[in-house]
């Protein structure tokens, strides 16, 4: 499916549509956190270093770079990295601010520990086999005070009915087999992992997709999709 990443009406159209809410969410959270710093209206994320963990074809990576951030996108699939790099090369204004690496997030810890102002993992954790190690690695990569942004799927009967059965078999929003409900994670379980790694949850909110309008909306209900923001404690890795 890698060749369809940048087809906004193709297999990944819901991810393209999600940018309308997840980009402002990340931007506004980070600019409020660092509001004491001078911000350019055109580049509100200037001087921020962000990791896009599970960057796919770069659908989220590129918009973050256009807001001024320096972004590293990592993905384990070689074809995804090639597609992302090819598309990036078409925009000379951001090519110097983006670096793509074929790797797992765990591979970066040894060389990039406590480097990032933010780590973003959007629509990724529900595909990860060893989620505990993945979350631990994301947390290690954050600077003290850094932000972790996650969007994912709750593990409920509603999420199975809508995000798996209906989306794959009735509405054909994603190919069959895209999701494994057994890998979905309830917010409380995800929060437990974050707590163990020194992160405090700042926000959790539900989001819902309307396939008829191709739009995402913030809602209170987290029983299907949800977004979570957590912040790493302000201390060194030695606890001083």
Secondary structure, DSSP 8 states (H G I E B T S, - for coil): -GGGTT-TTSTTHHHHHHHHHHHHHHHHHHHHHTTTS---SS-TTTT-EEEEET-TTSTTHHHHHHTT-EEEEEES-HHHHHHHHHHHTT-TTTGGGEEEEES-HHHHHHHHTT-EEEEEEES-GGG-SSHHHHHHHHHHHEEEEEEEEEEEE--SHHHIIIIIIIIIIIS-SS-TTS--GGG---HHHHHHHHHHTTEEEEEEEEEEEETTTTEEEEES--SSEEEEEEEE-SS-TT--
